[in-house]
Amino acid sequence: QYPAGEMVTLMEIFLAEGTEDEVFDRWFSALGIPAPTVPPITGYTSWYRHYQEIDEEKLLSDLRGVKTCGFPFEIFQIDDGWEEKVGDWLRVDKTKFPRGMRAVRDEIAEAGLEPGLWLAPFVCERDSTILREHPDWFLRDETGTYVTGGPNWSGVCSLDFYNDEAREYVRETLRTATEDWGFKFLKLDFLYAACQFPRPDKTRGEIMCEAMEFIRACTPGVRLLGCGVPLMPAFGLVDYCRIGCDVGLDWDDKWWMRLLHRERVSTKNSLLNSVFRRELSSRAFLCDPDVFILRAEGNALTETQRETLAAINAICGGVLFTSDDPGVYNEKQKTLLREMQVLRGARLLDAREDGGELTLRFTADGRESSRSFQL
């Protein structure tokens, strides 16, 4: 709503010609977004191995495997399941982590890895203590019904980012995780929940940008991995960012998953996201293609599909994480790890998808190579 006669810029259009790199470099220069200075990272995350069924014993067992596998993993990230309920971030599940999060963080650091922690700061599940005690902190639609962020857990409700008390709760959550518990690497998920509805004075895009600026201001000196966030509002505000859907424990999701979830979980689609959004990496942030899985147990991926996932993540990802226990890898899987180490330094020159075949042309280890993958 603007006064009559006021000039308003509705859209700015950027036109450029040149090579792919030249055009994207000019666009990010015009946006005024500096290139990220963080390095590519390797690591472990607990999610696709244990999902919410984590505890201190399981994580420390996997930590030993990460340390002894011979691959230079750097991050050990604790994913969902450490909190009593999603949203109750200051209430650690003491049956799973009786010594608290600081003690587990210290064990990881003593093993020589950077401890990481998963949070979803803008959502709380319906049966969380925080929603029960502070219902006024949450977004509601015109009928007074909670705005939901998806069917995950017991159903999730979205915090009102412009509620002062809710903002302070998010700030205190991030302060506790980074200062009291000592985690300097955070994966922040379901960030889109902040901008599900516009306000009379702000678009959804403006809300998301302000929410990301708030998150960044709350976490000085902390490396952030953004997830579940519209990409452009995250430019320059997170160090690493998921640029596609979740991988799954099969190649493509089941039909019933498409009905239940607003986001389509698909290993196949995740690979295509990784390849065809590669231009964002090292310009907006470093791209996170989600995890690779080499284990044969506990998933329906074929051996060829697991090898395809690993190779493409290594070529295209600034983040290279697994959800396996690498300590039990066999010799072939260890050989694949060593090959991935070479591919991490690859520079992708060209990508083509035709009739279910994806062909990548890249340089690695000083040589130009080409590989084709069946989708």
Beta strands, then each sheet from edge to edge (+ up, - down):
strand 1: 41-45
strand 2: 75-78
strand 3: 114-119
strand 4: 123-125
strand 5: 148-150
strand 6: 156-158
strand 7: 185-188
strand 8: 223-226
strand 9: 240-242
strand 10: 286-288
strand 11: 319-322
strand 12: 347-354
strand 13: 357-364
strand 14: 367-374
sheet 1: 10+ 9+ 8+ 7+ 3+ 2+ 1+ 11+
sheet 2: 4+ 6- 5+
sheet 3: 12+ 13- 14+
end
